[in-house]
Amino acid sequence: MRKRQIDTLKIFNINVQEVTENEEYLVNFESGGRDIAINIILGPEFPNAKPKLVVSPILSHPWVNTSTGEIENAPGILNYTIHSDLGRVVQAISREFEKHPPQLLNETPGTPQHSRNGNSQEPKAPEGRMVASPVTPEQDVFGLQGLSLDDLSRLNSDEDCLEHFIEKLGFVQNQSNEMNHLLDQIEVTATENLAKKQLIDERKTKLEAMYLEFKQLGARYEASNQKYQKKSEDFSPQHIKELLQIAVAAADSRSDEEAQKFLSGDSDVGTFLNNFIESRKSYTMRKAKEDRLVQQLTALERAAF
């Protein structure tokens, strides 16, 4: 956008000089027979921020800050937006100064206004004759050498005629063709993006479904992991050893109870023998398992497991 604005400066103004590329430019023109220059300074925020225009020499005009020479109150500057054309803004200011030449600051009214050649008036060519321009063919990029005074006067007074003339210039047409080409490319890109929208929406929906499934699988994993941890604790060798010790103590306790019942006369010989033998058998088997497990755990500890 910055380059496009600089291009409009060169399109709508004739004598444009580049002081610093992409930063500072100079536009020269005549106002009341005087050579006037507008210095265009493009800050780092341009075109989001308005340009700074300084006229030299300083003119006594409502648009100009007479302390600094900066053009502050021109409509194009006051109403500047990112969509303004820099070239048209500068062109409107230079035309105002050309059509209504202001006095120089501190100039006494009635002071003679001299042209570049020091004469009060430019020599006029006969009507209808071709005007010879002092510029070389390489400099006549606007094709003004072949125009008559009538043509030049019409261009100077008729903005529509001037715009039509500018639109027919080769480099302006090239710029227009380039802009049309860029617009076509933008349209093609926009069409391609719209065509991809359905595919993007489908993949977005699929991604959301996969994310939901991932959360569900994560919850299932967490529940399964908790069960696994519980089972690991239940079947750990240390826990089994503790359970065996409890079972051994319970079997031993039952055999003691059976003996106490027999001694107190609450159980006959046959019942005592059956219950006592069964409880001692359970005790012996559980005790053997406990001892074997303790031996295995001791061996594992010695092997550094």
N, C-alpha and C positions, 0 to 999 in steps of 0.2 A: 504493500500500500504506500510506503514511503517513496519507492521508485516511481509508482504511478503518478503521485502528486508532483514529483519533480518533472516527469514527462509533460504534464499539463502546463507547467511553468514555461517549458520550452515551446510548446505548441501555441499557446495564446499570447506569447510575448516575443518580440523580434530580437532585440539586442540582449540576449542572456549570456552572461559570462559566469563560468564556474570558478569560484574562489577556492573553496575546499569541497572535494567530492562528497556528495550526500549531506553536506552541512551548511554551506554558505554559497549564495549566488548573488549576482549583480545584474540589474536591469537598467539600461540607459535609454533616455528619451528626451525630447525637447518640450519645454513649457515656456511659451512666450519668448521664444528665441534663446532661451538658456538651456545649457546642458544639465539635466537632472538625473540623479541615480537613486535607485531604491535598493538598499542592501537587504537581502532576504536571509535570515538566520534561522536554521531549523534545529531546534533543541533535540535532546535525546528522546523526549517523549512524543515528538512529532511523528505521525499526524494526529495522535490522540490529543495533543496539546497544540494550541494555535502557534503559528510562526511569529517571529519578531521581525517587523519591517521598519527600517530606518531610512529616512530620506536625506539626501545630501545634495546641495546645501539645505539648511533648515528653512522651510517655507512657513509663512504666516497663513495658516489654514486651520479651520476648526477640527480637522481630522488629526492634526499634528501636535504632539507635545513639544512646545517650543523650547523646553529645557534640554531635551535629549534628541529631538528630531524623530522620535519613534512615532509611527502612524498607529494611533490607538483607537480612534473613534470612527474609522471607516466602517460602513455597514458590513462589508465582508469580514472584517476583523471582529466587530462586536457580535455578529451572528455566526461566527465560525463554529463548525462541527467537523467531526471526522469525515463526513460525507461532502464537505465543501471541496471545490476545485481550487488549488493554490494558484494555478495559472489564471483563472477567471478573476480571482480576488485581486491579484496584482494588476491585471489588465484593466479592471474597473477603476482602480486608483490612478493608474497612469493616464487613462482617458479623462478622468476628472481634472487632473492637473493640466492636461493638454488643451482641453476645451475651455477651461476657466483658469488661466494661468494665475496663480497666487503670487504675491510679492515675497521677496526674500525677507527673512527676519531682519528687523531694523532698517529695511529699505525705505527710503523716502518716496511717497507716491509721485508718479510722473517721471521717475528715473528712466532714462532710455534703456530699452531691452535689446541687447545685441545678440546676434546669432553667433554661431561658431566662427564664421568668417569675418566677424566684426562689423557687418553691415546691418542696417535696421530692418531690411527686408530681403527675403530670398529672391533671386531673379526668377521670373515666371517664364515658362515656355509657352509658345503659341498653342491655342486650343487644338486638340486633335492630333498634335505631333507626339511622337514617341519620346519619352524623357530618358535621357542618358543618365545612368546611375554611376556614381564614382566607385562603387564596389566592384570587385573582380567577379568573374563568372563563378569561381569556386565559392564566393561568399553569398551569391544571390540564391540562397536555398529556398526563398519564398517566391521566386519568379516575378519580382517587381520591376525588373529592367524593361520588360516588354509592355508595361502598362502606360496608358496616357494619363495626362493630368486629370481628365474627367474620371477615369477609372480609379485613380488614387483618391480623388476627392470623394467619390462615392463610397469607397472602402472606409474613408475616415469619418463619414457622416452617417452611414447606414450600417447599423450593427448586424442586421440580418444578412446584408450583402457581404459583410466582412466574415461572418461565420460560415456562409456558403463558400466563400473563397478559401478559407482555412480548411474546410472539410475536403476540398478538392486537391489539397497539397499532397504530394506523394508520400512523405514520411508520416503525415497525419492519417492517410488511408492505410498505410502499413500498420500504424499503431491500432487503428480501428479493427483491421483484419486480425491482428494478434489478440486483441481483446475478445473479438467474436470467437476466435479459436479457443481461447481459454474458457469462455462461457460454455462452448460446446463440450469441452472436456469436463467441466464441472457438472453439466447436465448428465453426461454419460456416467460419471462417477456416482452421482446421486441416484440414477436409475439402477446401477449395479448394487448400490447399498440397499435400496428398497427391495430388490429381488432377493437379497440375502437375508432380509429381515425374518421371513418365515422360517428359514433354516436355523437362524440364531434363536428364534423363539422356541423351536422344537428342541434344540440342544439345551436351552435353558431349562425347559420343562423336564427333560431327561435328567439333567444335573440335579435338579431339586428332588426328583424321585430317588436318585442314587444317594443323595445326602440323607434323605429320610430313612432309606434302607440301612445306610451306614449307622445311623443313630440307633435303629432297632437292633442291629447286630451287636453294637457296642453294649446295649443294655443286656442282651442275652449272654454275651461274653462275661459281663460283670457278675450276673447271677450264677452262671456256671462256674466261674472262678471262685465265688464264695462257697459253693457246694464242694468244689475240689479241696479248698483249704480245710473245710470241716472234715471231709473224709480223710485227708492227709493227717489231720490231728488224731482222728479216731483210730487209724490204722498205723500210727507211728509205733515203733518198737517200745519206746518208753511208756506210751499209754497202754499198750498191750501188757507190759510187765506190771503196771499198776493194777490193771483189771485182774490179772492172774493172782496177784498178791491178795486182792480183796476176796476173790473166789476161794483161795486156799484158806484164808482166815474164816470165811463163812462155813466151809466144809468141816474145818476143825471145831468150829463152835457148835455145829449140829451134832457131831459125834459126842462132844462133852454133854450136850443136852440129853441125848439118848442115855448116856451112862447115869446121869443124875435121876432121870425118870425111873430107871431100873432099880437104882439103889433106894429110891424113896418108895418103891412098890407100886408106882404108877404104870409099870409096863411089865409084861410077863417075859419069860426067857426067850420064847420064839420071836416075839416082836422086837425085843431088844437086839437080838442077834442080827435079824434082817436089817433093821434100820442102822445099827451101829456099823455093821460091815459095809453097807452101801455108802454111808457118809465117809468112812475111812478110806474106802476105795476112791471116792471122788477127791478126797483130800490128797491121797498119794499121787494120783494122776496129775492133778493140778500143780502140786508141789514139784513134781518131776519136770513138767513143762516150764515152770517158773525158773527152776535151776538151770535148765538147758538154755533158756532165753538169756538169763543173766550171763552164762558162760559165753554165749555168742556175742552179746553186747560188749563184754569185757575184751574179747578177742578183737572186735572191730575198733574199739578205742585204742588198743595197743597198736593196731595197724594204721592208726591216724585217720580213720574214716569218720 
